[in-house]
Structure formats: C-alpha cells, structure tokens
Amino acid sequence: MSSFHKTKLGRFGENLTADMDGYVHTTIAGWMSANVDFAGERMTRKQLRNWAREQAAESRKQLAQAEEGLAEWRSE
C-alpha cells in the first residue's frame, strides 16, 4: 500500500499521520503530492523532499505498528 485512507484500518488507523483528506502515504512521492497545509511556510524543493522522506518513514513505522495491533486483535 503506498497510499490509503486511514479508516481502512478502522480503530487501528485512528492515530496514523495523514494528510488533510485522511490519506496516509508510505512513499516520498505520495507525501510530495499530498494535500497538506504548511500554514504559509515556504519550502524549497529539497526541503519538501526531505520532509516527505521523513513523513514516509514515519508512516511506514506507524503502519507496521497498526497492522501488528490489527493482527493481534484478529487472533484473539
């Protein structure tokens, strides 16, 4: 999954970092094109790419944790 709506994981997706439309992106490209509000901040292309890289890494980490919780819940 490179991008998905956080509700896809039900309650396990509630705390995932998402864009303004509720989509979680696990790739740099996903975050580069995401609907986000930088509150007037201006970023260079390099700064935006670095931000997107960090967001994607964090999203993959959060997704792994959410999927682990979901798997545990399903096995109960």
Gaussian input, Z-matrix of N, CA and C with variables (Angstrom, degrees):
# hf/3-21g

backbone

0 1
 N
 C     1     B1
 C     2     B2     1     A1
 N     3     B3     2     A2     1     D1
 C     4     B4     3     A3     2     D2
 C     5     B5     4     A4     3     D3
 N     6     B6     5     A5     4     D4
 C     7     B7     6     A6     5     D5
 C     8     B8     7     A7     6     D6
 N     9     B9     8     A8     7     D7
 C    10    B10     9     A9     8     D8
 C    11    B11    10    A10     9     D9
 N    12    B12    11    A11    10    D10
 C    13    B13    12    A12    11    D11
 C    14    B14    13    A13    12    D12
 N    15    B15    14    A14    13    D13
 C    16    B16    15    A15    14    D14
 C    17    B17    16    A16    15    D15
 N    18    B18    17    A17    16    D16
 C    19    B19    18    A18    17    D17
 C    20    B20    19    A19    18    D18
 N    21    B21    20    A20    19    D19
 C    22    B22    21    A21    20    D20
 C    23    B23    22    A22    21    D21
 N    24    B24    23    A23    22    D22
 C    25    B25    24    A24    23    D23
 C    26    B26    25    A25    24    D24
 N    27    B27    26    A26    25    D25
 C    28    B28    27    A27    26    D26
 C    29    B29    28    A28    27    D27
 N    30    B30    29    A29    28    D28
 C    31    B31    30    A30    29    D29
 C    32    B32    31    A31    30    D30
 N    33    B33    32    A32    31    D31
 C    34    B34    33    A33    32    D32
 C    35    B35    34    A34    33    D33
 N    36    B36    35    A35    34    D34
 C    37    B37    36    A36    35    D35
 C    38    B38    37    A37    36    D36
 N    39    B39    38    A38    37    D37
 C    40    B40    39    A39    38    D38
 C    41    B41    40    A40    39    D39
 N    42    B42    41    A41    40    D40
 C    43    B43    42    A42    41    D41
 C    44    B44    43    A43    42    D42
 N    45    B45    44    A44    43    D43
 C    46    B46    45    A45    44    D44
 C    47    B47    46    A46    45    D45
 N    48    B48    47    A47    46    D46
 C    49    B49    48    A48    47    D47
 C    50    B50    49    A49    48    D48
 N    51    B51    50    A50    49    D49
 C    52    B52    51    A51    50    D50
 C    53    B53    52    A52    51    D51
 N    54    B54    53    A53    52    D52
 C    55    B55    54    A54    53    D53
 C    56    B56    55    A55    54    D54
 N    57    B57    56    A56    55    D55
 C    58    B58    57    A57    56    D56
 C    59    B59    58    A58    57    D57
 N    60    B60    59    A59    58    D58
 C    61    B61    60    A60    59    D59
 C    62    B62    61    A61    60    D60
 N    63    B63    62    A62    61    D61
 C    64    B64    63    A63    62    D62
 C    65    B65    64    A64    63    D63
 N    66    B66    65    A65    64    D64
 C    67    B67    66    A66    65    D65
 C    68    B68    67    A67    66    D66
 N    69    B69    68    A68    67    D67
 C    70    B70    69    A69    68    D68
 C    71    B71    70    A70    69    D69
 N    72    B72    71    A71    70    D70
 C    73    B73    72    A72    71    D71
 C    74    B74    73    A73    72    D72
 N    75    B75    74    A74    73    D73
 C    76    B76    75    A75    74    D74
 C    77    B77    76    A76    75    D75
 N    78    B78    77    A77    76    D76
 C    79    B79    78    A78    77    D77
 C    80    B80    79    A79    78    D78
 N    81    B81    80    A80    79    D79
 C    82    B82    81    A81    80    D80
 C    83    B83    82    A82    81    D81
 N    84    B84    83    A83    82    D82
 C    85    B85    84    A84    83    D83
 C    86    B86    85    A85    84    D84
 N    87    B87    86    A86    85    D85
 C    88    B88    87    A87    86    D86
 C    89    B89    88    A88    87    D87
 N    90    B90    89    A89    88    D88
 C    91    B91    90    A90    89    D89
 C    92    B92    91    A91    90    D90
 N    93    B93    92    A92    91    D91
 C    94    B94    93    A93    92    D92
 C    95    B95    94    A94    93    D93
 N    96    B96    95    A95    94    D94
 C    97    B97    96    A96    95    D95
 C    98    B98    97    A97    96    D96
 N    99    B99    98    A98    97    D97
 C   100   B100    99    A99    98    D98
 C   101   B101   100   A100    99    D99
 N   102   B102   101   A101   100   D100
 C   103   B103   102   A102   101   D101
 C   104   B104   103   A103   102   D102
 N   105   B105   104   A104   103   D103
 C   106   B106   105   A105   104   D104
 C   107   B107   106   A106   105   D105
 N   108   B108   107   A107   106   D106
 C   109   B109   108   A108   107   D107
 C   110   B110   109   A109   108   D108
 N   111   B111   110   A110   109   D109
 C   112   B112   111   A111   110   D110
 C   113   B113   112   A112   111   D111
 N   114   B114   113   A113   112   D112
 C   115   B115   114   A114   113   D113
 C   116   B116   115   A115   114   D114
 N   117   B117   116   A116   115   D115
 C   118   B118   117   A117   116   D116
 C   119   B119   118   A118   117   D117
 N   120   B120   119   A119   118   D118
 C   121   B121   120   A120   119   D119
 C   122   B122   121   A121   120   D120
 N   123   B123   122   A122   121   D121
 C   124   B124   123   A123   122   D122
 C   125   B125   124   A124   123   D123
 N   126   B126   125   A125   124   D124
 C   127   B127   126   A126   125   D125
 C   128   B128   127   A127   126   D126
 N   129   B129   128   A128   127   D127
 C   130   B130   129   A129   128   D128
 C   131   B131   130   A130   129   D129
 N   132   B132   131   A131   130   D130
 C   133   B133   132   A132   131   D131
 C   134   B134   133   A133   132   D132
 N   135   B135   134   A134   133   D133
 C   136   B136   135   A135   134   D134
 C   137   B137   136   A136   135   D135
 N   138   B138   137   A137   136   D136
 C   139   B139   138   A138   137   D137
 C   140   B140   139   A139   138   D138
 N   141   B141   140   A140   139   D139
 C   142   B142   141   A141   140   D140
 C   143   B143   142   A142   141   D141
 N   144   B144   143   A143   142   D142
 C   145   B145   144   A144   143   D143
 C   146   B146   145   A145   144   D144
 N   147   B147   146   A146   145   D145
 C   148   B148   147   A147   146   D146
 C   149   B149   148   A148   147   D147
 N   150   B150   149   A149   148   D148
 C   151   B151   150   A150   149   D149
 C   152   B152   151   A151   150   D150
 N   153   B153   152   A152   151   D151
 C   154   B154   153   A153   152   D152
 C   155   B155   154   A154   153   D153
 N   156   B156   155   A155   154   D154
 C   157   B157   156   A156   155   D155
 C   158   B158   157   A157   156   D156
 N   159   B159   158   A158   157   D157
 C   160   B160   159   A159   158   D158
 C   161   B161   160   A160   159   D159
 N   162   B162   161   A161   160   D160
 C   163   B163   162   A162   161   D161
 C   164   B164   163   A163   162   D162
 N   165   B165   164   A164   163   D163
 C   166   B166   165   A165   164   D164
 C   167   B167   166   A166   165   D165
 N   168   B168   167   A167   166   D166
 C   169   B169   168   A168   167   D167
 C   170   B170   169   A169   168   D168
 N   171   B171   170   A170   169   D169
 C   172   B172   171   A171   170   D170
 C   173   B173   172   A172   171   D171
 N   174   B174   173   A173   172   D172
 C   175   B175   174   A174   173   D173
 C   176   B176   175   A175   174   D174
 N   177   B177   176   A176   175   D175
 C   178   B178   177   A177   176   D176
 C   179   B179   178   A178   177   D177
 N   180   B180   179   A179   178   D178
 C   181   B181   180   A180   179   D179
 C   182   B182   181   A181   180   D180
 N   183   B183   182   A182   181   D181
 C   184   B184   183   A183   182   D182
 C   185   B185   184   A184   183   D183
 N   186   B186   185   A185   184   D184
 C   187   B187   186   A186   185   D185
 C   188   B188   187   A187   186   D186
 N   189   B189   188   A188   187   D187
 C   190   B190   189   A189   188   D188
 C   191   B191   190   A190   189   D189
 N   192   B192   191   A191   190   D190
 C   193   B193   192   A192   191   D191
 C   194   B194   193   A193   192   D192
 N   195   B195   194   A194   193   D193
 C   196   B196   195   A195   194   D194
 C   197   B197   196   A196   195   D195
 N   198   B198   197   A197   196   D196
 C   199   B199   198   A198   197   D197
 C   200   B200   199   A199   198   D198
 N   201   B201   200   A200   199   D199
 C   202   B202   201   A201   200   D200
 C   203   B203   202   A202   201   D201
 N   204   B204   203   A203   202   D202
 C   205   B205   204   A204   203   D203
 C   206   B206   205   A205   204   D204
 N   207   B207   206   A206   205   D205
 C   208   B208   207   A207   206   D206
 C   209   B209   208   A208   207   D207
 N   210   B210   209   A209   208   D208
 C   211   B211   210   A210   209   D209
 C   212   B212   211   A211   210   D210
 N   213   B213   212   A212   211   D211
 C   214   B214   213   A213   212   D212
 C   215   B215   214   A214   213   D213
 N   216   B216   215   A215   214   D214
 C   217   B217   216   A216   215   D215
 C   218   B218   217   A217   216   D216
 N   219   B219   218   A218   217   D217
 C   220   B220   219   A219   218   D218
 C   221   B221   220   A220   219   D219
 N   222   B222   221   A221   220   D220
 C   223   B223   222   A222   221   D221
 C   224   B224   223   A223   222   D222
 N   225   B225   224   A224   223   D223
 C   226   B226   225   A225   224   D224
 C   227   B227   226   A226   225   D225

   B1=1.4551
   B2=1.5310
   B3=1.2963
   B4=1.4630
   B5=1.5279
   B6=1.3181
   B7=1.4651
   B8=1.5181
   B9=1.3051
   B10=1.4617
   B11=1.5193
   B12=1.3154
   B13=1.4551
   B14=1.5201
   B15=1.3083
   B16=1.4669
   B17=1.5268
   B18=1.3299
   B19=1.4573
   B20=1.5257
   B21=1.3260
   B22=1.4687
   B23=1.5378
   B24=1.3263
   B25=1.4630
   B26=1.5255
   B27=1.3203
   B28=1.4583
   B29=1.5091
   B30=1.3065
   B31=1.4657
   B32=1.5220
   B33=1.3240
   B34=1.4642
   B35=1.5259
   B36=1.3078
   B37=1.4542
   B38=1.5122
   B39=1.3204
   B40=1.4678
   B41=1.5193
   B42=1.3231
   B43=1.4629
   B44=1.5224
   B45=1.3285
   B46=1.4576
   B47=1.5221
   B48=1.3135
   B49=1.4597
   B50=1.5153
   B51=1.3329
   B52=1.4564
   B53=1.5275
   B54=1.3273
   B55=1.4594
   B56=1.5296
   B57=1.3185
   B58=1.4639
   B59=1.5252
   B60=1.3265
   B61=1.4618
   B62=1.5270
   B63=1.3372
   B64=1.4580
   B65=1.5169
   B66=1.3333
   B67=1.4656
   B68=1.5148
   B69=1.3268
   B70=1.4525
   B71=1.5292
   B72=1.3174
   B73=1.4670
   B74=1.5215
   B75=1.3209
   B76=1.4634
   B77=1.5183
   B78=1.3263
   B79=1.4593
   B80=1.5212
   B81=1.3117
   B82=1.4620
   B83=1.5237
   B84=1.3244
   B85=1.4662
   B86=1.5205
   B87=1.3224
   B88=1.4602
   B89=1.5121
   B90=1.3256
   B91=1.4605
   B92=1.5251
   B93=1.3256
   B94=1.4702
   B95=1.5300
   B96=1.3272
   B97=1.4628
   B98=1.5339
   B99=1.3157
   B100=1.4657
   B101=1.5251
   B102=1.3225
   B103=1.4546
   B104=1.5313
   B105=1.3335
   B106=1.4567
   B107=1.5251
   B108=1.3147
   B109=1.4569
   B110=1.5199
   B111=1.2988
   B112=1.4548
   B113=1.5209
   B114=1.3132
   B115=1.4690
   B116=1.5268
   B117=1.3134
   B118=1.4493
   B119=1.5160
   B120=1.3213
   B121=1.4605
   B122=1.5202
   B123=1.2991
   B124=1.4595
   B125=1.5201
   B126=1.3208
   B127=1.4579
   B128=1.5148
   B129=1.3127
   B130=1.4557
   B131=1.5185
   B132=1.3081
   B133=1.4694
   B134=1.5318
   B135=1.3317
   B136=1.4655
   B137=1.5266
   B138=1.3296
   B139=1.4621
   B140=1.5249
   B141=1.3293
   B142=1.4553
   B143=1.5250
   B144=1.3226
   B145=1.4694
   B146=1.5300
   B147=1.3230
   B148=1.4693
   B149=1.5277
   B150=1.3332
   B151=1.4571
   B152=1.5250
   B153=1.3383
   B154=1.4632
   B155=1.5252
   B156=1.3230
   B157=1.4691
   B158=1.5290
   B159=1.3359
   B160=1.4700
   B161=1.5266
   B162=1.3282
   B163=1.4665
   B164=1.5270
   B165=1.3290
   B166=1.4681
   B167=1.5266
   B168=1.3159
   B169=1.4696
   B170=1.5258
   B171=1.3188
   B172=1.4660
   B173=1.5221
   B174=1.3173
   B175=1.4732
   B176=1.5247
   B177=1.3343
   B178=1.4777
   B179=1.5229
   B180=1.3335
   B181=1.4712
   B182=1.5295
   B183=1.3213
   B184=1.4607
   B185=1.5253
   B186=1.3254
   B187=1.4601
   B188=1.5297
   B189=1.3136
   B190=1.4693
   B191=1.5253
   B192=1.3337
   B193=1.4600
   B194=1.5268
   B195=1.3243
   B196=1.4698
   B197=1.5250
   B198=1.3230
   B199=1.4657
   B200=1.5190
   B201=1.3161
   B202=1.4654
   B203=1.5293
   B204=1.3342
   B205=1.4581
   B206=1.5212
   B207=1.3198
   B208=1.4570
   B209=1.5236
   B210=1.3255
   B211=1.4626
   B212=1.5276
   B213=1.3234
   B214=1.4671
   B215=1.5257
   B216=1.3154
   B217=1.4521
   B218=1.5323
   B219=1.3348
   B220=1.4716
   B221=1.5246
   B222=1.3218
   B223=1.4584
   B224=1.5275
   B225=1.3187
   B226=1.4655
   B227=1.5145
   A1=108.76
   A2=117.25
   A3=117.65
   A4=111.31
   A5=117.90
   A6=122.56
   A7=108.46
   A8=116.25
   A9=121.15
   A10=108.67
   A11=115.87
   A12=119.54
   A13=108.26
   A14=116.19
   A15=119.82
   A16=113.20
   A17=118.27
   A18=120.04
   A19=111.82
   A20=117.03
   A21=120.67
   A22=110.78
   A23=116.24
   A24=120.39
   A25=112.60
   A26=116.93
   A27=120.58
   A28=111.65
   A29=116.73
   A30=120.48
   A31=112.15
   A32=117.90
   A33=120.84
   A34=111.47
   A35=117.00
   A36=121.03
   A37=114.41
   A38=116.86
   A39=120.78
   A40=113.86
   A41=118.39
   A42=121.46
   A43=113.94
   A44=117.20
   A45=119.49
   A46=110.06
   A47=116.77
   A48=121.12
   A49=107.84
   A50=115.65
   A51=120.61
   A52=110.06
   A53=114.86
   A54=118.99
   A55=108.98
   A56=116.75
   A57=120.63
   A58=113.20
   A59=116.87
   A60=121.01
   A61=112.56
   A62=116.78
   A63=120.93
   A64=114.22
   A65=117.33
   A66=120.00
   A67=111.19
   A68=114.54
   A69=123.14
   A70=106.14
   A71=116.20
   A72=120.94
   A73=108.53
   A74=116.14
   A75=120.25
   A76=112.11
   A77=116.93
   A78=120.80
   A79=110.31
   A80=115.41
   A81=120.95
   A82=109.42
   A83=116.73
   A84=120.91
   A85=111.24
   A86=116.86
   A87=120.69
   A88=111.68
   A89=116.51
   A90=120.21
   A91=111.84
   A92=117.48
   A93=120.32
   A94=110.87
   A95=116.52
   A96=119.73
   A97=112.75
   A98=117.12
   A99=121.82
   A100=111.85
   A101=114.87
   A102=122.35
   A103=107.94
   A104=116.04
   A105=121.76
   A106=109.41
   A107=115.91
   A108=121.52
   A109=108.11
   A110=116.25
   A111=120.83
   A112=111.56
   A113=117.34
   A114=123.56
   A115=111.91
   A116=115.70
   A117=120.87
   A118=115.76
   A119=117.15
   A120=119.74
   A121=109.94
   A122=116.04
   A123=121.23
   A124=106.98
   A125=116.53
   A126=120.93
   A127=109.45
   A128=114.57
   A129=118.68
   A130=107.72
   A131=116.39
   A132=120.58
   A133=110.29
   A134=116.70
   A135=120.74
   A136=110.81
   A137=117.31
   A138=120.70
   A139=110.74
   A140=116.16
   A141=120.14
   A142=110.88
   A143=116.75
   A144=120.43
   A145=110.92
   A146=117.93
   A147=120.82
   A148=110.62
   A149=116.72
   A150=120.75
   A151=109.98
   A152=116.50
   A153=121.01
   A154=111.16
   A155=117.24
   A156=121.49
   A157=109.70
   A158=116.69
   A159=121.00
   A160=110.92
   A161=116.96
   A162=120.92
   A163=110.55
   A164=116.80
   A165=120.60
   A166=110.86
   A167=116.65
   A168=120.51
   A169=110.62
   A170=116.79
   A171=120.96
   A172=110.85
   A173=117.11
   A174=121.05
   A175=111.06
   A176=116.94
   A177=119.83
   A178=110.62
   A179=116.46
   A180=120.78
   A181=110.28
   A182=116.70
   A183=121.05
   A184=111.23
   A185=116.68
   A186=120.88
   A187=110.82
   A188=117.13
   A189=120.66
   A190=110.44
   A191=116.76
   A192=120.62
   A193=111.22
   A194=116.76
   A195=120.44
   A196=110.70
   A197=116.70
   A198=119.99
   A199=110.96
   A200=117.08
   A201=121.21
   A202=110.06
   A203=116.79
   A204=120.76
   A205=111.39
   A206=116.76
   A207=121.18
   A208=110.98
   A209=117.26
   A210=121.32
   A211=110.91
   A212=116.72
   A213=120.51
   A214=110.02
   A215=117.04
   A216=121.90
   A217=110.45
   A218=116.25
   A219=119.93
   A220=112.43
   A221=117.63
   A222=120.08
   A223=112.62
   A224=116.93
   A225=119.58
   A226=111.77
   D1=118.81
   D2=176.37
   D3=-94.46
   D4=-32.81
   D5=175.17
   D6=-146.60
   D7=139.06
   D8=179.69
   D9=-158.76
   D10=157.98
   D11=177.36
   D12=-79.21
   D13=136.26
   D14=-174.01
   D15=-62.31
   D16=-21.02
   D17=178.53
   D18=-69.91
   D19=-13.65
   D20=178.33
   D21=-58.98
   D22=-28.68
   D23=-179.55
   D24=-98.62
   D25=12.08
   D26=178.56
   D27=57.58
   D28=-137.98
   D29=-177.74
   D30=-64.83
   D31=-19.17
   D32=179.87
   D33=-78.20
   D34=-12.97
   D35=177.81
   D36=-100.03
   D37=-2.06
   D38=-175.42
   D39=-57.72
   D40=-36.22
   D41=-174.58
   D42=-100.33
   D43=9.73
   D44=178.15
   D45=-72.49
   D46=141.93
   D47=175.64
   D48=-70.50
   D49=126.17
   D50=-175.46
   D51=-134.28
   D52=163.59
   D53=175.36
   D54=-76.78
   D55=-175.32
   D56=-175.73
   D57=-66.39
   D58=-17.21
   D59=179.46
   D60=-98.37
   D61=2.73
   D62=178.16
   D63=90.22
   D64=9.81
   D65=-179.84
   D66=-92.64
   D67=137.13
   D68=176.57
   D69=-100.47
   D70=134.82
   D71=-179.05
   D72=-120.67
   D73=132.21
   D74=-178.64
   D75=-106.33
   D76=5.16
   D77=178.99
   D78=-123.63
   D79=159.41
   D80=176.30
   D81=-62.10
   D82=-45.38
   D83=-179.37
   D84=-59.79
   D85=-39.01
   D86=178.41
   D87=-60.63
   D88=-47.02
   D89=-179.59
   D90=-71.68
   D91=-30.15
   D92=178.77
   D93=-64.65
   D94=-30.88
   D95=-178.29
   D96=-104.32
   D97=6.45
   D98=-176.87
   D99=-71.69
   D100=154.24
   D101=176.23
   D102=-84.37
   D103=96.89
   D104=-179.32
   D105=-128.01
   D106=156.80
   D107=179.88
   D108=-115.41
   D109=112.89
   D110=179.10
   D111=-92.32
   D112=13.66
   D113=176.42
   D114=49.27
   D115=48.16
   D116=175.84
   D117=83.80
   D118=-3.72
   D119=178.27
   D120=-66.45
   D121=139.64
   D122=175.00
   D123=-107.91
   D124=126.48
   D125=178.98
   D126=-119.27
   D127=146.57
   D128=171.83
   D129=-73.89
   D130=165.03
   D131=178.46
   D132=-58.25
   D133=-39.07
   D134=179.79
   D135=-65.94
   D136=-43.25
   D137=178.53
   D138=-63.46
   D139=-41.70
   D140=178.94
   D141=-63.36
   D142=-42.29
   D143=178.76
   D144=-63.96
   D145=-41.36
   D146=177.69
   D147=-64.02
   D148=-42.03
   D149=176.97
   D150=-60.89
   D151=-45.54
   D152=-179.22
   D153=-63.22
   D154=-37.47
   D155=178.33
   D156=-62.65
   D157=-44.56
   D158=179.07
   D159=-65.25
   D160=-42.75
   D161=179.37
   D162=-62.05
   D163=-44.06
   D164=-178.73
   D165=-63.20
   D166=-43.02
   D167=178.97
   D168=-62.77
   D169=-44.52
   D170=178.62
   D171=-64.71
   D172=-40.22
   D173=179.01
   D174=-62.34
   D175=-42.22
   D176=179.10
   D177=-64.34
   D178=-38.89
   D179=178.19
   D180=-64.88
   D181=-47.29
   D182=179.58
   D183=-63.86
   D184=-39.39
   D185=179.55
   D186=-63.31
   D187=-43.21
   D188=178.56
   D189=-59.76
   D190=-42.24
   D191=178.67
   D192=-65.59
   D193=-41.81
   D194=179.57
   D195=-65.29
   D196=-42.11
   D197=179.81
   D198=-66.63
   D199=-34.77
   D200=176.73
   D201=-64.34
   D202=-45.17
   D203=178.06
   D204=-62.96
   D205=-40.66
   D206=178.20
   D207=-63.56
   D208=-43.14
   D209=179.48
   D210=-63.08
   D211=-41.47
   D212=178.00
   D213=-63.06
   D214=-44.15
   D215=-179.68
   D216=-61.49
   D217=-42.60
   D218=-179.84
   D219=-66.50
   D220=-29.21
   D221=-177.70
   D222=-82.72
   D223=-10.35
   D224=-179.14
   D225=-73.32

